[in-house]
Amino acid sequence: MSDTRTLRDLVTLVVLTIVVGLSWMAVVPSFEGPDELFFYNRAREYAEHPMAREPLFYRAAGVVIRAMSPGLPPAEPRYNPAFRFTTNRHGEVNRFLHERPPAPRSHLRTLAALRALVLALSLLTVLLIYAVARLALPDARWAVAVAAVSLAIPQFSFVAVIVHPEVVTRLVGAAVALLVAARAAGRLSRGVTWVAFVVVTAVIPFADRQAFFLVPFAAAGLVAAEPTWRARLIAAGAMLMPALLALAIVARFMEDSTSFGPWLALLRHPLSPLVEANPSFGSVPPERAYYAFEFAPKLFMGFWGWLGQPSILLPAWLYGVLGAATGLALAGLISRLFNPENAALSEAARRRRLVRRLLALGVVLMCIPILYAPAIAGRNLWYGRWLFAMLGAIVAGLGLGWAEIVGRARRRPHRVAAAIGILAIVAFLLWVSPWGDAFRAGVQANHYGDRERLIATARDLIVALAAAALAIELAARAPRLLVRWSGPAVTVACACALNVTLLASFVKPLYEPLTPAEFTVLIDDTLALGESVRAADIYASATTLYPDSLALRRLGDSRPRLLLGSQTSASGVLLERLARAGGLADREVLLRLAREAAGAVGAPSDTVRTALADAEQRPDLAEPARLLRLALEGGTGGADVAAAAIAAGNGTRLSMPLRQSEARLEGMTLHRLESGGTEVIVYFTPLRSWDNHRVWLHAYPIGSRDYLDPDAAFVQRSWPIGVTGWEGFHLPPGRYDLFAGVWVGGSIGDGVHLGSTP
C-alpha cells in the first residue's frame, strides 16, 4: 500500500507541476521575470564563449541555445515607457511592450525552451521536497501536501518558469536537505553519504552564490546525524577537506565580485556588522527602522508573492491572511517546544525528530547571510525567493505549526479562539492608538515602495486574526456549519486551485495588452502627475502600436506636449504640426524645442514664425519663445543674447565668474509651475571647453541648513565656448535661497549665490 501511495503521490505532483507551470508560463510574457532578459543574454554569451567556471545553469542553457538558435545577436525587446516598480496598474507592470512580438521569433522560441528547462528543474525540486517531507513528518501522508503547497506559493510558481540561475540553487538546496534527512533517518549508509557529500560540495560552487550556505549545512547536518561522538569526529575530519576546497574554488575562481573577508570576520565578531561600521570592508550597519519597515516586510512579501521585475504585489488582504497564517504557524511551532514529547518514542520517531531539527538548522544557516547582507553587501538585498533554497523545510515546519494549532483548537476550541481574539483586540487597540500612528509614520519614512499597501496589509492582518478566532468559535458551537479538516487530498486540491485562480483573475489581467482607450487613460493620468516626458514616450509607443487610431491622433492634437518624447528630435515637420495645433503656446513645449532645435532644422516656416511672434507677446511665454527663436535662427552667444532672454523672463542679471572663470554666470529667471513649485533657469557662457562639465543648483529652504539638489529638468548639453547656455531646474513649493556652481568631473567646486525665490 505504501508503494502504491508513493507512486500516486509522485504522479500527482508531476501532473500538478506541469499544469501549474505551463499555466504560469503562458501568462507571464517574455522577459518579464526578474532580470530575465539579462540572464537570457548572458546564457547566449556563455553558449558562444564557454568558460571553465561557467555556472551549472548556463551550462545546461548553452546546450539548448546551441541546438536551437546559435549565433544570434542579443535580444533587445522594446521597453515600456510606462513601466514602474512596485505597481499593480494595468499597463505599468510590464517592463517590455508585448502588443506585438517584443523580439524575433527565434529568440522567443529559445526563451520558451529555456523556460521549459527551468520548469523541468523545478519539477525535480518539488519531488525532492516531497521526499524530504516523507522523512521529516510524523504522518508521511502529508508529504504530498507539503510539496503541493510549496508549488502553489505564487512566488515559487512564478520563479519556477522564468529564466534565472537561482533555479539551480533551489534544486541543489532540496538535494542537500534530502541527503541530510536521509542520513539522519537511517536511509543512507555512511559510505554512500560521504560520497554524496563530496559530489554536492563539488556542485555547490557552480550554483548561484545564495547556495554557499549549503556547504556548512551539509557538513554540520551529516556530522550531527552520526550516532556516536567518535563517528562524528571521524565524519568532521572526512568532510573538512572537501568543504575547504569548495570555499577555495569559490573564492578564487567562481566569484570575482565576492569578498569573503566580511563574512569570515563574523567568526570573530558575530554582531559587529550590525552595530558598528567597518571602513576596511565598506560595511555600514542598517538602522533598526530599516529592518522593521523595509527588510522584513519585503522579505515576507517576496516569499509569498512579489511578481514581475518586481512590479506586481499581491492584494493587501491576501498578504494579511498569509501573515496571520504564518504567525499562527510560528505560534504552533513554539508551543510544540514547550510540549514535551513522549519519552518512550520509537526509534523511527526519534530519527524523524532529528531530521526536523537538522532541517531547522539548515533554515537558520540560510537566514544568517540573508540577515547580514544589508549590513555587509547593500541595502537592496531582501529577496524573499532566497528562502526557497530550504522551501521544503520551511513549509513542513509551517505545516507542523498549523497542525499544532488545529489540534489544540479541537481539544480546547474556546480557549484557543479566546487567545487569538484577545490578540486581535490588542492589535486593534494599538492600531487606533498613538502606537498605530507611529507605525504608519515609520512606514512612510522608512519603506521604499507601495507604502499604502503595507499599511493596508497590517490592518488586514488584524482582521484575519479576528476572523480566525471567530471561525474556531463557530466550529465549536455549530460544527455542522463548517467543513472539518479533511486531509491531504483536500489541501492539495485547494492549494493548486487557489494558485490557478489567482493567476487567472489577478495576474493575467495585469499583463493583457492595452487598447487605444486604455492608453488614453494612462497618458492622461501620467500627465496629471506632471510627468510630461514619460507621457510623451507612452504616446509615442501607443501611436506606433496603433498608427490608425483616430482617438490617439486627437489626443496628440489636443495635448501638444505628447509630441515631444525623450527620443524626439526637432524637425520642420514637427514644428509645423505644433504650430498649427497650438503647441507653441505651451511653455514646456517651447523650452524642450529650444533645447533640441539648434542646427536641427532649416529656416522656420511662416506658420512657425507667426506662432512664435504670438508667443513672444505673452509674458509667460516670452522667455522660452525667445530661446526657441534664437535656436532656430542660429543665434550665437554673448551678453546681448543672455540679456534678451533674461529680460524676456523678467529675470535677474548677475554677470559674475563661475568656478574660477570656467564660465560667466549671466543671470537667472524664475517661473511658477502648475504644481505650485518654481522653475529656475540659470544662464551662463562657457569660457573653457564644457566637456565633462555640468551646472548644479542647491536650494536651501529659508531658515534651514539642509538643501535640495534637484536634477536638471533637461539632459545637460556640452555648450560651445562663448555661446550662451542655459539649464532649467524644478523646485517643489516653498521659499529657497539659491546657489549655483559647476561640476567638473567628480569635483563640485565652489558655488555663488543667485538670490531667493519669491
Phi, psi and omega in degrees: 000319180299317179295321178296317179295319180298314179298319179296318179298316182295316178297319179300314181293322178298313181296314181298317181296318180293315182295311180296317181297314179295326178296313179293323179296325180287332185271318184285116183295167181301137174067014182267004172285164179303113179057028184296322178298317179299313183290328176296311180292326176295321177297321178295322179296315178295324180296324179281328183226078181300150179229153182296326182265020181300126179299160185300320183300316182289331176296315179292319180295326180299325178298316180294315183295315180295334179278330188257317187208063179290152172080005180282151172290167179301149176289139180224073179295159182280126182286149178267112183294345180273356185299138174222145173287154176047058176225154177239028184263135177301129181097344181247350184276339183266128181286336183239161179273131185235009176298331171234163180307126185284348182206165177304151186298330178297322176293317183294321177295318180294319178299318178298320178295320178293323176296323176296322176298316179298319178297320178297318177294324178293324176300316177299321179298316179298318180294323177293322176299319177301315181295319178298316181296324177301323182277338187262329189274145176298327178245105186295343180297336183276358180298321180296326178292320178299314180294319181292319178295320177301315178297323188277350175301123187306320181295321179292318178301322181291308184286348179283356182227009179247151185286110181200133183295346180294347176300327177290322177299317179296319180293313180294322177299316178295323179294317179294318177300320178294320179300312180296315181296318181295321178292316180295328179277358180079020181269349178236142176283165181298317182297314178297322180299314183293321177296316179297323179297317178298320181295310183292328178293326176286333182279323188305317179300340181263007172266188177288160185296337177294351180270355187296332180296342183293335178296305177295328178296312180298316181296310182295320181295318181287328175293314181294337181285345179291145188282336184233160179295325179296316179294327179292319178296319178296316180297319179298318178294321181290331185265349183295315184295313177299323180294315178295324178295319177297318178298318180295320180297315181295312185295325187262325189245328193265322190235081179298329185270000183257125174258123181272356181304307180299326182285320178292331178295339178297334180295331179269320183226083187301327184262356187303312182297339183271348185236341182213148179284151177232097183300329182294330178257353182071024182264142179228126182291132177290155176287158178299327179297327179297311181295324184284319189253345182243303187293302185298313179299319182287328175295317179296310181296322180290337177284313185276326180167101172222095195265176180080219193243024347269140183220349182242113173262143177292163178301147183299322181296327179289319174300322179298316178297315179295324177295317178296317179297319179295316179298317178295322178296318178295322176297321177296319177297318179296320180295330177295328180294330180262011178248091185302131180281161180301126182295335182268047179291149176288165179300319180296320180293320178296322179293322177295322177297319177297320178301314182296320180294320179290324175294323175297322175300319178298320178296318179297313180297325177293321185285336183301306179295331178294318180289325181277340186305316180300327181282328188260319190249337181151153186288335187269032182247086181217037187284117180296335181292345176297337179286348184288349176297335176237038186299317181301317179295320181295311182293322177298319178295317177299321178297318177297321178295316177297319179298322178296316179296317180297317179298315179294323179294328178287324182280318183225069187298320183293321180293316180294316179299320179295318181298314180292321179296319178297320177300318179295320180294315179299317179297321179295317180296322176294323182297322182268003180261177174303335175298320177295320177298319179295321178297313181295323177293323177296321177296314182298327185272334191236352181259129182250099184158214181278087184295320182296325179292320179295319178296318178295326178297315179298320178296315182289335175298320178297317179298319180295321177297317178297320179295321178297317178297317180295320181296319179294320180293318178295322179296326179285324184274326182220072185300336181287342181282343183239145178283130180285161177303124192247004173108181186299321185300316179294321179298315179298312182297316181294317182300312182288325178295318178295322180298310182293325177297315177300318180298313186285323187265341185241308185284312185302314180299331181290334182263002180294144178299149178279143172271165176305321180295319179292324174300319181299315179297316181297319180294317179299316180294324179291320175297323180296335177278358181082014182259071187291326180293315177299317179299320179294322178294321177296319179297319179298318177295318181297316181290333175291320181283325182233071185294339183262008183284117178291326180298319180290322179294319178296324179298318178294323179292325182277340180230083186303336179302333183291347180276357186240078176280177182294336180262005183285138172240143183294142177211162179300321180296317180296315180299319179297316180295318179296319180296318181290328182272001181083013183290339180279009172256024181237122185300314182296320177299315180298316180296317181292322177294323179298328178285331187259341194276340186301117177074000185268341182226164176277202180298137181293150179286170179298324179297316180293318180299319180294317179296321178294318179299319177296318180295324182292342179278347181266128183302324183283345182247354187299318183294304180296328177296320178296319179296320179293318179298318179298319180294318182290326184267005176072032180298131179265174188288187179127163183298326181296317179297313179298317181298320181295315181293317181293320178296321179298329179265011181052043184267198184241124174278138182236307178054074178215158183287148174247126175048069175053047174066028168295328180205167175250123177284119183270326181157192180209161172230155179236141180216136179282130181273163178299330181285352185097352177277193185233135172263125179248124175247122181258126179256138182205163176233114178298136177253351175223172180306133185265008176298136178065023177245151170202149181275141173240155178227129173245131182241113180265116174304138183304125179087007182237149175270343177285162180216158174265144179236074187289148172287156176296143181293336178232158175299126185290144184260161170266096187282142177293155177297132176084356180260127181299125178247166178208147177225140181253149179221144179248130179245148176289170180304144180140175177251139187220149162269133188249135174229143180228156178198192184228125168283135170236106187065237179260012182254128184277329179072184180274156178245168176235151181279125180271327187136201183232153175281155181299000000 
